[in-house]
Amino acid sequence: MSAYPVQLSLLVALLSTALVAVPGIALAVFLSGRRGVSRVVVDALVLLPLVLPPSVTGYALIVVFGSQGVVGSALSQLGIRLIFTPAAAVIAAAVVALPVLVKTAEPALAAVPTELTDVGKTLGLGPVALFWRVVLPVAWPGILAALVLAFARALGEFGATLLFAGNIPGSTNTMPIELYSAFQRGDEKTALAYVAILTALSLVVVVVAAALTRRR
C-alpha cells in the first residue's frame, strides 16, 4: 500500500475545508437569520450538491472548469489547467463538503439568543463585529463541529473527484479512488487497508463532532 493516497486525501480534505470555511459560515449565518423566498432559493442551491448524483456534480465541474468551460477556457489562456490535477480534487471535495458545513453550522448559529445580538446592535456593532464579538463566542463549538464534518465529507469524496480529477497514480489517486482501483484489480489486502484507514478517521471525526455538539 502506497502512502501517497493517504497523504493526498488528508491534504485535499484540509485544503477543501479551508476553501469553503468562510463562504460556508457566511451562508450559514445568512440562512440562520433569514426567512422568505430568498432563504428557500439559497438553501436549495446549497443542498444541490448533496442530493445530486456525484457523477452529475463531477460533470458540472467539467462543464465549468474544463478547457472548454466558462471558467476553464479563461484560465487556459493564462496557462492554468485544473481538470485532471490535484487542484481539481480539492475543488470537487470542496463542492460536496460545502452543504455539510452550512447545514451543520446553521442550527448552532440559529441557537444564539436574539437578546445577545440585539444588545450588540444597540451598542453599535456592525455585522462583522457582531459575528466576531457576540455570535462566534457562543456558537463556536457548533461551527467547529461543522468544519470537522466537512473535513470528513471531503476526505471520503469519490464520484465527483473521479470524473473531474481522474485516477492518475501519484497525482490524483485519493484513498477512495485507490480503494476502488484495488477492488477492481482484486487486491483485497490493499482495499482493506484503505477501508481501515478511512473507517478509523471517520470514527475519530464522529466522536469529535459529537463532543463539540454536546459542549455547545
Backbone hydrogen bonds in HBPLUS format (Angstrom, degrees):
<---DONOR---> <-ACCEPTOR-->    atom                        ^
c    i                          cat <-CA-CA->   ^        H-A-AA   ^      H-
h    n   atom  resd res      DA  || num        DHA   H-A  angle D-A-AA Bond
n    s   type  num  typ     dist DA aas  dist angle  dist       angle   num
A0007-GLN N   A0003-ALA O   3.05 MM   4  6.33 167.8  2.06 161.5 164.5     1
A0008-LEU N   A0004-TYR O   2.77 MM   4  5.93 167.3  1.79 163.6 167.5     2
A0009-SER N   A0005-PRO O   2.90 MM   4  5.89 160.2  1.94 140.7 146.4     3
A0010-LEU N   A0006-VAL O   3.08 MM   4  6.27 165.4  2.10 152.0 155.5     4
A0011-LEU N   A0007-GLN O   2.99 MM   4  6.15 158.7  2.04 147.3 153.6     5
A0012-VAL N   A0008-LEU O   2.77 MM   4  5.93 165.4  1.79 156.2 160.5     6
A0013-ALA N   A0009-SER O   2.89 MM   4  6.00 163.5  1.92 148.3 153.2     7
A0014-LEU N   A0010-LEU O   2.97 MM   4  6.08 155.1  2.04 142.1 149.1     8
A0015-LEU N   A0011-LEU O   2.89 MM   4  6.06 170.2  1.90 155.5 158.1     9
A0016-SER N   A0012-VAL O   2.88 MM   4  5.90 162.9  1.91 149.8 155.3    10
A0017-THR N   A0013-ALA O   3.04 MM   4  6.03 152.5  2.12 138.0 145.4    11
A0018-ALA N   A0014-LEU O   3.02 MM   4  6.24 158.7  2.06 146.2 152.2    12
A0019-LEU N   A0015-LEU O   2.86 MM   4  6.04 144.6  1.99 141.6 152.2    13
A0020-VAL N   A0016-SER O   3.12 MM   4  6.37 145.9  2.24 143.7 150.4    14
A0021-ALA N   A0017-THR O   2.99 MM   4  5.90 118.5  2.38 140.9 155.9    15
A0024-GLY N   A0020-VAL O   2.73 MM   4  5.37 146.6  1.84 142.0 152.7    16
A0025-ILE N   A0021-ALA O   2.98 MM   4  6.04 162.3  2.01 146.8 151.2    17
A0026-ALA N   A0022-VAL O   2.95 MM   4  6.07 159.6  1.99 151.7 158.1    18
A0027-LEU N   A0023-PRO O   2.91 MM   4  6.06 154.8  1.98 143.4 149.7    19
A0028-ALA N   A0024-GLY O   2.96 MM   4  6.18 151.3  2.04 142.7 151.1    20
A0029-VAL N   A0025-ILE O   2.87 MM   4  6.14 152.7  1.95 148.8 155.8    21
A0030-PHE N   A0026-ALA O   2.97 MM   4  6.23 159.6  2.02 146.5 152.2    22
A0031-LEU N   A0027-LEU O   2.87 MM   4  6.10 165.8  1.89 152.7 156.0    23
A0032-SER N   A0028-ALA O   2.90 MM   4  5.94 148.7  2.00 142.7 151.2    24
A0040-VAL N   A0036-GLY O   3.32 MM   4  6.66 156.0  2.38 145.6 152.2    25
A0041-VAL N   A0037-VAL O   2.96 MM   4  6.23 161.5  1.99 159.4 163.8    26
A0042-VAL N   A0038-SER O   3.03 MM   4  6.16 172.5  2.03 150.0 152.4    27
A0043-ASP N   A0039-ARG O   2.84 MM   4  5.84 160.2  1.88 147.4 154.0    28
A0044-ALA N   A0040-VAL O   2.98 MM   4  6.08 153.7  2.05 141.7 148.5    29
A0045-LEU N   A0041-VAL O   3.04 MM   4  6.33 157.3  2.09 150.3 156.2    30
A0046-VAL N   A0042-VAL O   2.92 MM   4  6.13 155.0  1.98 151.0 158.0    31
A0047-LEU N   A0043-ASP O   3.04 MM   4  6.20 157.5  2.09 146.9 152.5    32
A0048-LEU N   A0044-ALA O   3.07 MM   4  6.07 125.7  2.38 138.1 151.1    33
A0050-LEU N   A0047-LEU O   2.87 MM   3  5.26 134.7  2.08 111.1 125.0    34
A0051-VAL N   A0047-LEU O   3.25 MM   4  6.59 136.5  2.46 151.2 163.4    35
A0051-VAL N   A0048-LEU O   3.15 MM   3  5.42 136.2  2.35 105.8 116.6    36
A0052-LEU N   A0048-LEU O   2.96 MM   4  5.98 146.9  2.07 160.2 169.3    37
A0056-VAL N   A0053-PRO O   2.88 MM   3  5.35 128.4  2.15 112.5 125.9    38
A0057-THR N   A0053-PRO O   3.19 MM   4  6.62 156.5  2.25 152.9 159.9    39
A0058-GLY N   A0054-PRO O   2.87 MM   4  6.13 161.8  1.90 152.3 157.3    40
A0059-TYR N   A0055-SER O   2.90 MM   4  6.08 154.7  1.97 142.5 149.4    41
A0060-ALA N   A0056-VAL O   2.88 MM   4  6.08 156.0  1.93 148.3 154.9    42
A0061-LEU N   A0057-THR O   3.03 MM   4  6.31 149.7  2.12 145.6 153.5    43
A0062-ILE N   A0058-GLY O   3.07 MM   4  6.39 147.2  2.18 142.0 150.9    44
A0063-VAL N   A0059-TYR O   2.91 MM   4  6.24 155.2  1.97 150.1 156.8    45
A0064-VAL N   A0060-ALA O   3.03 MM   4  6.29 149.8  2.13 143.8 151.5    46
A0065-PHE N   A0061-LEU O   2.69 MM   4  5.68 168.7  1.70 154.0 157.9    47
A0066-GLY N   A0062-ILE O   2.65 MM   4  4.53 135.1  1.84 128.4 133.3    48
A0071-VAL N   A0064-VAL O   2.96 MM   7  5.65 138.3  2.14 146.4 159.3    49
A0072-GLY N   A0064-VAL O   3.03 MM   8  6.31 159.8  2.07 143.8 144.1    50
A0069-GLY N   A0066-GLY O   2.89 MM   3  4.82 158.0  1.94 105.6 112.8    51
A0073-SER N   A0069-GLY O   2.94 MM   4  5.45 160.7  1.98 131.5 136.0    52
A0075-LEU N   A0071-VAL O   2.99 MM   4  6.29 156.2  2.05 153.2 160.6    53
A0076-SER N   A0072-GLY O   2.83 MM   4  6.01 145.5  1.95 144.4 154.4    54
A0077-GLN N   A0073-SER O   3.32 MM   4  6.58 145.1  2.45 139.1 145.7    55
A0078-LEU N   A0075-LEU O   2.92 MM   3  5.10 139.4  2.08 100.8 113.4    56
A0080-ILE N   A0075-LEU O   2.88 MM   5  5.06 165.0  1.91 143.7 139.3    57
A0079-GLY N   A0076-SER O   2.94 MM   3  4.88 157.7  1.99 102.3 108.5    58
A0084-PHE N   A0164-PHE O   3.08 MM  80  6.20 159.5  2.12 143.4 147.4    59
A0088-ALA N   A0085-THR O   2.95 MM   3  5.25 130.5  2.20 105.4 118.2    60
A0089-ALA N   A0086-PRO O   3.04 MM   3  5.06 120.2  2.41  94.9 109.8    61
A0090-VAL N   A0086-PRO O   3.09 MM   4  6.51 148.3  2.19 146.7 155.3    62
A0091-ILE N   A0087-ALA O   2.99 MM   4  6.31 158.8  2.03 149.6 154.7    63
A0092-ALA N   A0088-ALA O   2.92 MM   4  6.11 166.1  1.94 151.5 155.2    64
A0093-ALA N   A0089-ALA O   3.01 MM   4  6.10 162.6  2.04 144.5 149.5    65
A0094-ALA N   A0090-VAL O   2.89 MM   4  6.03 152.2  1.97 145.8 154.0    66
A0095-VAL N   A0091-ILE O   2.99 MM   4  6.21 156.5  2.04 151.8 157.0    67
A0096-VAL N   A0092-ALA O   3.33 MM   4  6.61 158.4  2.37 148.3 152.6    68
A0097-ALA N   A0093-ALA O   2.94 MM   4  6.00 136.6  2.13 141.8 154.2    69
A0098-LEU N   A0094-ALA O   3.01 MM   4  6.00 142.8  2.15 148.1 154.6    70
A0101-LEU N   A0097-ALA O   3.09 MM   4  6.37 161.0  2.13 158.4 164.0    71
A0102-VAL N   A0098-LEU O   2.96 MM   4  6.18 171.2  1.97 163.3 164.9    72
A0103-LYS N   A0099-PRO O   2.95 MM   4  5.96 172.2  1.95 151.5 154.0    73
A0104-THR N   A0100-VAL O   3.08 MM   4  5.96 137.8  2.26 138.4 148.1    74
A0105-ALA N   A0101-LEU O   2.97 MM   4  6.01 157.4  2.02 148.5 154.7    75
A0106-GLU N   A0102-VAL O   2.92 MM   4  5.90 148.0  2.03 149.6 157.9    76
A0109-LEU N   A0105-ALA O   3.06 MM   4  6.33 154.5  2.12 157.8 165.4    77
A0110-ALA N   A0106-GLU O   2.87 MM   4  6.07 155.3  1.93 152.8 160.7    78
A0111-ALA N   A0107-PRO O   2.99 MM   4  6.04 132.1  2.22 138.1 149.0    79
A0112-VAL N   A0109-LEU O   3.28 MM   3  5.60 163.5  2.31 107.1 112.1    80
A0116-LEU N   A0113-PRO O   3.12 MM   3  5.65 134.7  2.34 109.0 118.6    81
A0118-ASP N   A0114-THR O   2.85 MM   4  5.98 155.5  1.91 151.0 158.3    82
A0119-VAL N   A0115-GLU O   3.04 MM   4  6.21 154.3  2.11 141.7 147.8    83
A0120-GLY N   A0116-LEU O   3.03 MM   4  6.31 156.8  2.09 145.7 152.2    84
A0121-LYS N   A0117-THR O   2.96 MM   4  6.22 151.2  2.05 145.4 152.6    85
A0122-THR N   A0118-ASP O   3.01 MM   4  6.30 154.8  2.08 146.5 153.1    86
A0123-LEU N   A0119-VAL O   3.07 MM   4  6.34 133.7  2.29 141.7 153.9    87
A0123-LEU N   A0120-GLY O   3.21 MM   3  5.14 132.0  2.46  91.9 104.7    88
A0125-LEU N   A0120-GLY O   3.10 MM   5  5.61 162.5  2.13 154.7 151.1    89
A0124-GLY N   A0121-LYS O   2.96 MM   3  5.13 158.7  2.01 107.6 112.9    90
A0130-LEU N   A0126-GLY O   2.74 MM   4  5.77 153.4  1.80 156.7 165.7    91
A0131-PHE N   A0127-PRO O   3.04 MM   4  6.20 149.1  2.14 139.5 146.6    92
A0132-TRP N   A0128-VAL O   3.07 MM   4  6.37 169.4  2.08 156.4 157.9    93
A0133-ARG N   A0129-ALA O   2.89 MM   4  5.78 158.5  1.94 148.6 154.5    94
A0134-VAL N   A0130-LEU O   2.97 MM   4  5.34 142.8  2.11 130.6 138.7    95
A0135-VAL N   A0130-LEU O   3.13 MM   5  6.52 160.9  2.16 149.5 155.4    96
A0136-LEU N   A0131-PHE O   2.75 MM   5  5.73 171.1  1.75 167.3 166.3    97
A0138-VAL N   A0135-VAL O   3.10 MM   3  5.49 136.9  2.30 108.3 120.0    98
A0139-ALA N   A0135-VAL O   2.89 MM   4  6.01 164.6  1.91 160.2 165.5    99
A0140-TRP N   A0136-LEU O   2.91 MM   4  5.18 128.2  2.18 152.4 151.6   100
A0142-GLY N   A0139-ALA O   3.10 MM   3  5.61 118.8  2.49 115.0 128.5   101
A0143-ILE N   A0139-ALA O   3.08 MM   4  6.31 157.3  2.14 154.6 161.5   102
A0144-LEU N   A0140-TRP O   2.84 MM   4  5.92 162.6  1.87 152.7 157.1   103
A0145-ALA N   A0141-PRO O   2.91 MM   4  6.09 152.5  1.99 142.7 150.7   104
A0146-ALA N   A0142-GLY O   2.97 MM   4  6.18 147.6  2.08 138.8 147.5   105
A0147-LEU N   A0143-ILE O   2.99 MM   4  6.34 150.8  2.08 146.8 154.3   106
A0148-VAL N   A0144-LEU O   2.96 MM   4  6.22 153.4  2.03 147.3 154.6   107
A0149-LEU N   A0145-ALA O   2.97 MM   4  6.22 159.9  2.02 149.5 154.3   108
A0150-ALA N   A0146-ALA O   2.92 MM   4  6.09 150.1  2.01 143.2 152.0   109
A0151-PHE N   A0147-LEU O   2.96 MM   4  6.16 150.8  2.05 142.5 150.0   110
A0152-ALA N   A0148-VAL O   3.06 MM   4  6.41 152.1  2.14 143.5 150.8   111
A0153-ARG N   A0149-LEU O   2.92 MM   4  6.23 154.7  1.99 146.2 153.0   112
A0154-ALA N   A0150-ALA O   2.93 MM   4  6.16 158.0  1.98 148.9 154.8   113
A0155-LEU N   A0151-PHE O   2.88 MM   4  6.08 149.3  1.97 145.1 154.2   114
A0156-GLY N   A0152-ALA O   3.16 MM   4  6.41 143.5  2.30 143.9 151.7   115
A0157-GLU N   A0154-ALA O   3.32 MM   3  5.21 164.4  2.34 101.6 106.1   116
A0162-LEU N   A0158-PHE O   2.82 MM   4  5.96 159.6  1.86 160.2 166.0   117
A0163-LEU N   A0159-GLY O   3.21 MM   4  6.47 156.2  2.27 148.8 154.3   118
A0164-PHE N   A0160-ALA O   2.93 MM   4  5.99 163.5  1.96 149.7 154.8   119
A0165-ALA N   A0161-THR O   2.69 MM   4  5.16 151.1  1.77 138.4 148.7   120
A0166-GLY N   A0161-THR O   3.15 MM   5  6.59 133.4  2.37 146.0 152.8   121
A0166-GLY N   A0162-LEU O   3.11 MM   4  4.53 125.4  2.43  99.0 112.6   122
A0171-SER N   A0168-ILE O   2.88 MM   3  5.36 144.2  2.01 147.4 144.9   123
A0172-THR N   A0168-ILE O   2.90 MM   4  5.09 155.7  1.96 139.6 147.5   124
A0174-THR N   A0172-THR O   2.97 MM   2  5.91 120.8  2.33 114.2  97.6   125
A0178-GLU N   A0174-THR O   2.80 MM   4  6.00 158.9  1.84 158.3 165.5   126
A0179-LEU N   A0175-MET O   2.77 MM   4  5.91 151.3  1.85 154.0 161.9   127
A0180-TYR N   A0176-PRO O   3.08 MM   4  6.30 155.0  2.15 140.1 146.0   128
A0181-SER N   A0177-ILE O   2.94 MM   4  6.23 156.4  1.99 146.9 153.5   129
A0182-ALA N   A0178-GLU O   2.87 MM   4  6.04 158.3  1.92 146.8 152.5   130
A0183-PHE N   A0179-LEU O   3.00 MM   4  6.22 156.5  2.06 147.2 153.4   131
A0184-GLN N   A0180-TYR O   2.94 MM   4  6.17 154.8  2.01 146.5 153.8   132
A0185-ARG N   A0181-SER O   3.07 MM   4  6.37 149.0  2.17 147.6 154.7   133
A0187-ASP N   A0182-ALA O   2.79 MM   5  4.93 148.2  1.89 158.5 154.4   134
A0186-GLY N   A0183-PHE O   3.14 MM   3  5.01 157.6  2.19 100.4 107.0   135
A0191-ALA N   A0187-ASP O   3.09 MM   4  6.32 163.3  2.12 150.8 156.2   136
A0192-LEU N   A0188-GLU O   2.84 MM   4  5.95 162.9  1.87 150.9 154.9   137
A0193-ALA N   A0189-LYS O   3.09 MM   4  6.28 145.6  2.21 138.4 147.9   138
A0194-TYR N   A0190-THR O   3.09 MM   4  6.43 159.2  2.13 153.9 157.5   139
A0195-VAL N   A0191-ALA O   2.94 MM   4  6.19 154.1  2.01 147.3 155.5   140
A0196-ALA N   A0192-LEU O   2.87 MM   4  6.04 157.3  1.92 146.5 151.9   141
A0197-ILE N   A0193-ALA O   3.04 MM   4  6.32 157.3  2.09 146.4 152.3   142
A0198-LEU N   A0194-TYR O   2.93 MM   4  6.05 173.6  1.93 154.1 156.0   143
A0199-THR N   A0195-VAL O   2.87 MM   4  5.92 156.3  1.93 146.8 154.2   144
A0200-ALA N   A0196-ALA O   2.94 MM   4  6.03 159.6  1.98 144.5 150.1   145
A0201-LEU N   A0197-ILE O   2.96 MM   4  6.16 165.8  1.98 153.7 157.5   146
A0202-SER N   A0198-LEU O   2.94 MM   4  6.02 157.3  1.99 143.2 149.9   147
A0203-LEU N   A0199-THR O   2.88 MM   4  6.06 152.5  1.96 146.2 153.7   148
A0204-VAL N   A0200-ALA O   3.05 MM   4  6.32 158.4  2.10 148.5 153.7   149
A0205-VAL N   A0201-LEU O   3.02 MM   4  6.26 159.5  2.06 147.6 153.2   150
A0206-VAL N   A0202-SER O   2.92 MM   4  6.16 159.7  1.96 150.3 155.3   151
A0207-VAL N   A0203-LEU O   3.03 MM   4  6.24 162.8  2.06 150.7 154.9   152
A0208-VAL N   A0204-VAL O   2.95 MM   4  6.16 164.8  1.97 153.4 157.7   153
A0209-ALA N   A0205-VAL O   2.85 MM   4  6.02 166.8  1.87 154.4 158.4   154
A0210-ALA N   A0206-VAL O   2.90 MM   4  6.03 156.7  1.96 146.7 153.3   155
A0211-ALA N   A0207-VAL O   2.95 MM   4  6.15 154.7  2.01 146.7 153.7   156
A0212-LEU N   A0208-VAL O   2.95 MM   4  6.21 156.7  2.00 151.1 157.4   157
A0213-THR N   A0209-ALA O   2.92 MM   4  6.10 152.4  2.00 144.7 152.6   158
A0214-ARG N   A0210-ALA O   2.99 MM   4  6.23 157.5  2.04 147.4 152.6   159
A0215-ARG N   A0211-ALA O   3.03 MM   4  6.23 152.7  2.11 141.9 149.7   160
A0216-ARG N   A0212-LEU O   2.97 MM   4  6.24 147.3  2.08 143.4 151.8   161
